[in-house]
């Protein structure tokens, strides 16, 4: 048996876990990070890397972001297009793309990269640090509380880890979050999604805008098209799980039907071909605030149910929470306090940063149930800078919390004119 004693053990080497490990290494704190997969491995996802990813990775090392920006695995993304039920489009830039050729080479506000590539990019960065012990191909499924921490063991009994602090970043189906954190799947706060890789999709927008289509016959779900670096596209659908169950919706059939049903999509896909099978996944949404830490543990990313309920944004929130967990781990180690009370500042920091944004996204998610109202918002946003900024906050690092608390903000939002 391989026995390890460590202050910090991270479960999961996806974006959230990798970020936690990298920021611990930056602080000179050793850690063990364990993943059941061997990288590179695929991960079903929308593949979009938001401004939060850029922001947090810049805090770690700007050169890492520069390398990612110049890597062929990714595509620079400059904005998002929403398509309302009445088919009116609303395109919002994350940041205006410079017209000067020299400035145009600056790092984009977001990227799109297949998870098989991006996650491996992050894992390769982990391997550069001697203070990070990376263990791949080991599925930790036994969690036992011991005095001073947790005893962790894999299903075969070949690996045993004793840790004072566990950072759980093992994803949407985390057994640790369920058994130790007490988090359960709640269908009204959960989304079912399907992904299908295509090649040859036409009509992609300049600036590699990601597209979210809220189609009348598929509400309250949405259809997406995200361009990829290799000329392919990530095509998919997402819908809240309670609606899928209640209406007995066959998402796989709906995904195929949507492409043929709407003339504007049928034209764009007329020469396109799928390059893999349709694959599904679950998204635990951040539409409800939860307790995401306790004695000797913190939950990160999808394991903490931090996915944006409107946009499906998950990677940025995972990396942000991984960074925050590393900062809290440093405080816990220095103060020798791994108690629930000692770690509660992690919850406070996460919801202070993401709480307002997630609440706004939840409101937008519920708005989708009313096509006429969603049409109104898109039409209004096309004429109203304030509303465009409000929607942009869900994708870019723009902090509108103070403005969102002021009644005057909502007055301007509803009654202002074009400006």
C-alpha positions in Angstrom: 0.0 0.0 0.0 1.2 3.5 -0.9 0.7 5.6 2.3 1.0 9.4 2.2 0.7 12.0 5.0 0.0 15.6 3.8 -1.6 18.8 5.0 -3.6 19.2 1.9 -5.1 16.6 -0.4 -7.0 17.7 -3.5 -9.5 15.4 -5.1 -9.8 16.0 -8.9 -7.2 17.5 -11.3 -9.7 19.4 -13.4 -9.6 23.2 -13.6 -10.7 23.8 -10.0 -8.4 21.2 -8.5 -5.5 22.2 -10.7 -6.0 25.9 -9.8 -6.0 25.1 -6.1 -2.7 23.1 -6.4 -1.0 25.8 -8.5 -1.8 28.5 -6.1 -0.7 26.4 -3.1 2.6 25.8 -4.9 2.8 29.6 -5.5 2.5 30.0 -1.7 5.2 27.3 -1.1 2.6 24.8 0.3 3.0 21.2 -0.7 0.0 19.2 -1.7 -1.2 15.9 -3.1 -3.7 15.9 -6.0 -5.4 12.7 -7.0 -7.6 12.0 -10.1 -9.3 8.8 -11.2 -8.4 9.5 -14.8 -5.1 9.5 -16.6 -4.6 12.7 -18.6 -5.2 13.7 -21.3 -8.9 12.6 -20.9 -12.1 14.0 -22.3 -14.6 15.8 -20.3 -18.1 16.6 -21.6 -18.5 20.4 -21.4 -19.3 23.5 -23.4 -15.6 24.2 -23.6 -15.8 28.0 -23.1 -13.2 29.6 -20.9 -14.5 33.0 -19.6 -12.9 36.1 -18.5 -12.7 34.7 -15.0 -10.3 32.0 -16.2 -8.1 34.7 -17.7 -8.3 36.9 -14.6 -7.5 34.1 -12.1 -4.7 32.5 -14.2 -3.1 35.9 -14.6 -2.9 36.1 -10.8 -0.9 32.8 -10.9 1.4 33.6 -13.8 0.7 35.9 -16.8 3.1 33.8 -18.8 0.8 30.8 -18.5 -2.0 32.9 -20.0 0.3 34.0 -22.8 1.2 30.4 -23.5 -2.4 29.4 -23.6 -3.2 32.4 -25.9 -0.6 31.3 -28.3 -1.4 27.6 -28.1 -3.1 25.9 -31.1 -5.5 24.1 -28.7 -7.6 27.3 -28.2 -9.6 29.9 -30.1 -9.7 33.5 -29.0 -13.3 34.5 -28.1 -14.4 38.1 -28.1 -18.1 37.9 -27.3 -21.5 36.1 -27.0 -24.6 36.2 -29.1 -28.0 35.5 -27.6 -30.9 34.5 -29.9 -34.4 35.3 -28.5 -37.4 33.1 -29.1 -38.5 35.6 -31.8 -35.0 35.0 -33.4 -33.8 38.6 -32.7 -30.1 38.5 -32.0 -28.2 40.3 -29.2 -24.5 40.3 -29.6 -22.4 41.4 -26.6 -18.6 41.8 -26.8 -16.6 40.8 -23.8 -14.4 43.6 -24.7 -14.1 45.6 -27.9 -11.6 44.0 -30.2 -8.8 46.5 -31.1 -8.7 47.7 -34.8 -5.0 48.4 -34.7 -3.2 45.3 -36.0 -0.5 45.6 -33.3 -3.0 45.9 -30.4 -5.2 43.2 -32.0 -2.6 40.7 -30.9 -3.4 41.4 -27.3 -4.8 38.5 -25.2 -8.5 37.9 -25.8 -11.0 38.3 -22.9 -11.9 34.6 -23.3 -11.0 31.4 -25.0 -12.6 28.2 -26.3 -10.8 25.0 -25.9 -11.8 21.3 -25.8 -11.6 20.1 -22.2 -9.4 17.2 -23.3 -6.8 19.8 -24.3 -7.3 22.5 -21.7 -7.3 20.2 -18.7 -4.2 18.5 -20.0 -2.6 22.0 -20.4 -3.2 22.6 -16.7 -2.0 19.2 -15.7 1.2 19.7 -17.5 1.7 22.9 -15.5 1.2 20.9 -12.3 4.0 18.6 -13.3 6.5 21.5 -13.2 6.2 21.9 -9.5 8.1 19.6 -7.2 5.8 20.5 -4.3 2.8 19.0 -6.1 2.5 15.3 -6.0 0.2 14.3 -8.8 -1.4 10.8 -8.7 -3.4 9.8 -11.8 -5.6 6.7 -12.4 -6.6 6.4 -8.8 -10.2 6.6 -7.7 -10.5 7.7 -4.1 -13.9 6.4 -2.9 -13.5 5.9 0.9 -13.5 8.9 3.2 -13.2 8.4 6.9 -12.9 11.1 9.5 -9.9 10.7 11.7 -8.6 12.9 14.6 -7.0 15.8 12.8 -8.4 15.2 9.4 -9.4 12.6 6.9 -8.3 9.1 6.0 -8.7 8.6 2.2 -8.4 5.3 0.3 -9.0 4.1 -3.2 -11.4 1.2 -4.0 -8.5 -1.3 -4.4 -6.9 -0.4 -1.1 -3.6 0.4 -2.8 -3.4 4.0 -1.8 -4.0 5.5 1.6 -3.8 9.3 2.2 -3.9 11.0 5.6 -4.8 14.7 5.2 -5.5 17.5 7.5 -7.5 19.3 4.8 -9.4 18.0 1.8 -10.2 20.2 -1.2 -12.8 18.4 -3.1 -12.8 19.3 -6.8 -13.9 15.9 -8.1 -16.8 17.3 -10.2 -20.5 17.2 -10.6 -20.8 13.6 -9.4 -18.6 14.0 -6.4 -19.0 11.3 -3.8 -17.2 13.3 -1.2 -19.6 16.3 -1.7 -22.5 13.9 -1.3 -21.3 11.7 1.6 -19.3 14.3 3.6 -20.7 17.7 2.4 -24.3 16.4 2.4 -25.0 17.9 -1.1 -27.8 16.1 -3.0 -29.0 16.5 -6.6 -32.1 18.8 -6.6 -33.7 18.7 -10.0 -34.9 22.3 -9.8 -31.2 23.3 -9.2 -29.7 21.0 -11.7 -29.4 21.0 -15.5 -29.1 18.1 -18.0 -26.8 18.8 -21.0 -25.7 17.1 -24.2 -22.7 17.8 -26.3 -22.1 17.0 -30.0 -18.9 17.9 -31.9 -19.4 18.9 -35.5 -17.3 20.0 -38.4 -18.4 22.2 -41.3 -20.9 24.4 -39.5 -21.3 27.7 -41.4 -22.1 31.3 -40.4 -19.8 31.6 -37.4 -19.4 35.2 -36.3 -16.2 37.3 -36.5 -14.5 37.3 -33.2 -15.5 33.6 -32.5 -18.6 34.6 -30.6 -20.2 31.8 -28.7 -24.0 31.4 -29.4 -26.9 30.7 -27.1 -30.2 30.1 -28.8 -33.4 30.3 -26.8 -35.7 28.7 -29.3 -39.5 29.0 -28.8 -40.1 25.2 -29.1 -37.4 24.3 -26.7 -38.0 26.6 -23.8 -37.0 26.8 -21.0 -33.9 25.1 -22.4 -31.3 26.4 -24.8 -29.3 25.3 -27.8 -25.7 26.4 -28.2 -22.9 26.6 -30.9 -19.4 27.3 -29.7 -16.6 27.5 -32.4 -13.4 25.5 -31.8 -9.8 25.9 -32.9 -9.7 23.0 -35.3 -12.6 24.2 -37.5 -15.0 22.1 -35.4 -17.9 23.3 -33.2 -19.3 22.3 -29.9 -23.0 22.0 -30.4 -25.4 21.1 -27.6 -28.5 21.6 -25.6 -29.2 22.2 -21.9 -32.4 22.2 -19.8 -33.2 22.1 -16.1 -33.6 18.6 -15.0 -37.0 19.0 -13.4 -38.5 20.2 -16.7 -36.8 17.3 -18.5 -38.4 14.8 -16.1 -41.8 16.5 -15.9 -42.2 16.9 -19.7 -40.5 13.6 -20.4 -38.2 15.3 -22.9 -35.8 13.2 -25.0 -32.9 15.6 -25.1 -30.9 13.5 -27.6 -33.8 13.6 -30.1 -34.5 17.3 -29.5 -30.9 18.1 -30.2 -31.1 16.4 -33.6 -34.5 17.8 -34.4 -33.6 21.4 -33.6 -30.8 21.4 -36.3 -33.4 20.4 -38.9 -36.4 22.2 -37.6 -35.3 25.8 -37.8 -34.5 27.1 -41.3 -31.7 29.4 -40.2 -29.9 26.4 -38.4 -30.7 23.9 -41.1 -28.9 26.2 -43.7 -25.9 26.5 -41.5 -25.6 22.7 -40.9 -26.4 21.7 -44.5 -22.7 20.7 -45.2 -21.8 19.9 -41.6 -21.1 16.4 -40.2 -20.9 15.1 -36.6 -17.4 13.9 -35.7 -18.4 12.0 -32.5 -21.4 10.6 -30.6 -23.8 12.7 -28.6 -22.6 12.7 -25.0 -24.5 13.8 -21.9 -23.6 15.3 -18.5 -25.2 16.9 -15.4 -24.7 20.4 -14.2 -25.3 21.2 -10.5 -26.4 24.8 -10.6 -25.5 27.7 -8.3 -29.2 28.8 -8.2 -29.2 28.0 -4.5 -26.7 29.0 -1.8 -25.2 25.9 -0.1 -22.7 25.2 2.7 -19.5 24.4 0.8 -17.1 23.8 3.7 -16.9 22.0 7.0 -14.5 20.5 9.4 -11.3 19.8 7.4 -12.8 20.2 3.9 -13.8 22.7 1.2 -15.8 22.0 -1.9 -14.7 23.5 -5.2 -16.3 24.1 -8.7 -18.9 21.6 -9.8 -18.5 19.7 -6.5 -19.7 22.9 -4.8 -22.6 23.3 -7.3 -21.3 26.6 -8.6 -22.4 26.4 -12.2 -24.1 29.6 -13.6 -27.8 28.8 -13.9 -28.3 30.8 -17.0 -25.2 30.5 -19.1 -23.9 27.1 -17.9 -20.5 28.8 -17.0 -18.6 26.3 -14.9 -14.9 26.5 -15.7 -14.4 30.1 -14.6 -16.2 29.5 -11.3 -14.3 26.3 -10.7 -10.9 28.1 -11.2 -12.1 31.0 -9.0 -13.1 28.7 -6.2 -9.9 26.7 -6.5 -7.9 29.9 -6.1 -10.0 30.9 -3.1 -9.7 27.5 -1.5 -5.9 27.7 -1.8 -5.9 31.1 0.0 -8.1 29.8 2.7 -5.9 26.7 3.0 -2.9 28.9 3.6 -4.7 30.7 6.4 -5.8 27.4 8.0 -2.3 26.0 7.9 -0.7 29.1 9.4 -3.4 29.2 12.1 -3.5 25.4 12.6 -7.3 25.7 12.4 -9.1 23.3 10.0 -12.4 23.5 11.8 -15.7 24.4 10.2 -15.6 27.8 12.0 -12.1 28.4 10.8 -13.0 27.6 7.2 -16.3 29.5 7.0 -14.5 32.5 5.4 -14.2 30.4 2.3 -18.0 30.2 1.9 -18.2 34.0 2.6 -15.6 34.8 0.0 -17.2 32.6 -2.7 -20.7 34.0 -2.3 -19.4 37.5 -1.8 -17.8 37.3 -5.2 -20.3 35.0 -7.0 -23.6 35.4 -5.0 -25.0 38.5 -6.8 -24.0 37.1 -10.2 -25.6 33.7 -9.6 -28.8 35.3 -8.3 -29.0 37.5 -11.4 -28.4 34.5 -13.6 -31.2 32.6 -11.8 -33.6 35.4 -12.5 -32.5 35.3 -16.2 -33.0 31.5 -16.2 -36.6 31.9 -14.9 -37.2 34.7 -17.5 -36.7 32.1 -20.3 -40.0 30.5 -19.3 -41.8 33.6 -20.7 -40.9 34.0 -24.4 -42.5 37.4 -24.7 -40.6 38.7 -21.7 -37.3 37.3 -23.0 -38.0 38.9 -26.4 -38.6 42.2 -24.6 -35.3 42.0 -22.7 -33.3 41.2 -25.9 -35.0 44.1 -27.8 -34.5 46.4 -24.8 -30.8 45.3 -24.5 -30.2 46.1 -28.1 -31.2 49.7 -27.3 -30.0 50.0 -23.7 -26.4 50.1 -22.6 -27.2 49.5 -18.9 -29.0 46.2 -19.6 -26.1 45.1 -22.0 -23.7 45.7 -19.1 -25.9 43.7 -16.7 -25.9 40.7 -19.0 -22.1 41.1 -19.7 -21.4 40.7 -16.0 -22.2 37.0 -16.3 -19.3 36.5 -18.7 -16.7 39.2 -17.9 -15.0 40.3 -14.7 -17.2 43.4 -14.2 -18.3 43.9 -10.6 -21.8 45.4 -10.5 -22.7 44.4 -7.0 -22.9 47.9 -5.6 -25.1 49.1 -8.5 -27.3 46.0 -8.2 -28.2 47.0 -4.7 -29.4 50.4 -5.7 -33.1 51.0 -6.6 -32.0 53.7 -9.1 -30.2 51.0 -11.1 -33.4 49.1 -11.8 -35.3 52.3 -12.6 -32.7 53.1 -15.3 -32.7 49.5 -16.5 -36.5 49.5 -17.1 -37.2 53.1 -18.1 -34.0 54.5 -19.7 -33.9 55.1 -23.4 -31.2 54.0 -25.9 -28.3 55.2 -23.6 
